[in-house]
Amino acid sequence: MSTTRTTLRPGAVDIAHLTGIRASDPTAIARGWAQRSRRPLLAEDGRMLLVAADHPARGALGVRGEAMAMGSRPDLLERLATALARPGVDGVLGTPDVLDDLLLMGALEDKVVVGSMNRGGLQGSTFELDDRFTGYSAAEIVRRGLDGGKMLTRIALEDPGTVATLEASAEAITALAEHATMAMVEPFWSIRRGGKVVNLLDPDSTIRSIAVASGLGVSSAHTWLKLPVVDELERVMDATTMPTLLLGGDPTGDPQETYASWEGALTLPQVRGLVVGRALLYPSDGDVAAAVDIASGLVHRGSR
């Protein structure tokens, strides 16, 4: 094929084109990463809004009770293309399969790209807390010219799988720091309840998770945190000096209440923006562009 990338307008994902490249010219992906235009990590206002699309690789496809909502790859890519085309969206967090598709679509030019590293703790599995690094490695993140690596780091004192996840997270933070590349750590204090992994979202549990995550690796110079919006967030954020992106959460309840919680949290000095997945990509009214515009307005308020 003479053309390895195509810039597609939202609503026009050409699956035949993407599959054709993968089948006949797979090295186009490596060439595309080598040629991709990059930008600084932070916008001029020091803020960042990322859309997240790494849920499917962990088997987490549900949105608002619809178990297979994220099961269609063309639909997901259309939603991502719509989001990434909106002003104020700085980039995307995803697994190699999703990011390679977006790359071939031309959707990652001048965007921050963060690779999801550990997806082995499949949702609902007996081994969920032994969260193996089955996605990006630190070496591949650097080789492809990604801007950072993200790791889910759940801490459950009664589950021996936790220690393997902590060790792997520390090794990834160390490797990324050696290349001056952002390590985005998403810690939770977790338990099993009725056979299901539950993340504890009270302030004290969140503070404990921050304390453990902050000490991982040989250097914290390039460590960022990805944290949920919880009660007493000012006290919670007092536990760290790490730059932090807030987790947008699942799209449940009144969207206006969600937006209000983001707006208040974004005033804290450690908070540099949001990472939002399903709440923006699958809004209750179906209008991805409108939901994204509200979020970008909150993150980059007064800068555009």
PEKAQUI-V125602 format. One line per field, one symbol per residue. psi: psi as a letter, one per 30 degrees, with the letter a starting at -180 (. if undefined). A space follows every 10 residues. Layout:
psi: ???
//
This chain:
psi: kfkflkjklk ghkjeeeeee eeefhfffee eeeefkklll eklfgglkjk kkhgeefggj fkkhfjegeg fjeeeeeeee eeeffkkfjf alklleeeee eeeffgfgkh kkkkkkejgf ikkflfgefi iljfbkleee eeefglflkk kkikjjffjf feeeeeeeee eeeeeeefgh kkjjkjkkkl lkjhgkkkkk gleeeeeeee eeefgklfkg fgklkjlljl lheeeefffl gkkkkkkfll ilakeeeeee eeeeeffkef jgakjkcefe fhleffieee eeeeeeeeeh kff.
//
